[in-house]
């Protein structure tokens, strides 16, 4: 198994959030589904309170038809 690669944008956003005092984890998920950035609860650090997806270059190069129906998850994708 290879370790996930983080984009420069992801690490930059994570750094900015950390500078504000947030505990940030990168590439959090299970079963092949990953959230790029996840912010931990300040007191219950085993819980996440915010998930952030950073759409990468592949997403932006995709045609409209290839992603409009992808059914992106919303809500609580990470626990």
C-alpha positions in Angstrom: 0.0 0.0 0.0 1.4 3.4 -1.0 1.0 6.5 1.2 -1.4 9.2 -0.1 0.2 12.1 -1.8 -0.8 15.6 -0.7 -1.1 18.4 -3.1 0.6 21.7 -2.5 -2.8 23.3 -2.2 -4.0 20.8 0.5 -0.8 21.3 2.5 -1.2 25.1 2.2 -4.8 25.1 3.4 -3.9 22.6 6.2 -1.1 24.9 7.3 -3.4 27.9 7.3 -5.9 26.1 9.4 -3.3 24.9 11.8 -1.9 28.4 12.1 -5.4 29.4 13.4 -5.2 26.7 16.0 -7.1 23.8 14.3 -6.0 20.2 14.5 -6.1 19.1 10.9 -5.6 15.6 9.4 -5.1 14.9 5.7 -6.6 12.2 3.6 -9.1 10.8 6.1 -11.5 8.1 5.2 -12.3 4.4 4.8 -13.0 1.9 2.0 -11.3 4.0 -0.7 -13.3 7.2 0.0 -11.1 10.0 1.3 -11.8 13.5 2.5 -8.8 15.7 1.7 -8.7 17.6 4.9 -10.5 16.9 8.2 -10.7 19.2 11.2 -10.8 17.5 14.6 -13.1 18.5 17.4 -11.1 20.7 19.8 -12.0 18.6 22.9 -13.0 15.3 21.5 -10.1 14.7 19.2 -11.2 11.3 18.0 -14.1 13.1 16.3 -14.0 15.3 13.2 -16.2 18.4 12.9 -15.4 19.5 9.3 -14.4 17.8 6.1 -12.9 19.7 3.2 -12.6 18.3 -0.4 -10.0 20.1 -2.5 -10.9 19.5 -6.1 -7.7 18.8 -8.0 -6.5 19.3 -11.5 -8.1 16.1 -12.8 -11.5 17.3 -11.6 -11.1 20.6 -13.3 -10.1 19.0 -16.6 -13.1 16.7 -16.6 -16.0 17.5 -19.0 -19.2 18.7 -17.4 -21.0 15.5 -18.2 -18.4 13.4 -16.4 -18.9 15.0 -13.0 -22.4 16.5 -13.0 -24.0 13.1 -12.2 -21.3 11.8 -9.9 -23.5 12.1 -6.8 -20.9 13.6 -4.5 -21.6 12.9 -0.9 -22.7 15.6 1.4 -23.2 15.6 5.1 -21.3 13.3 7.4 -19.0 11.3 5.2 -16.4 10.9 7.9 -16.9 10.0 11.5 
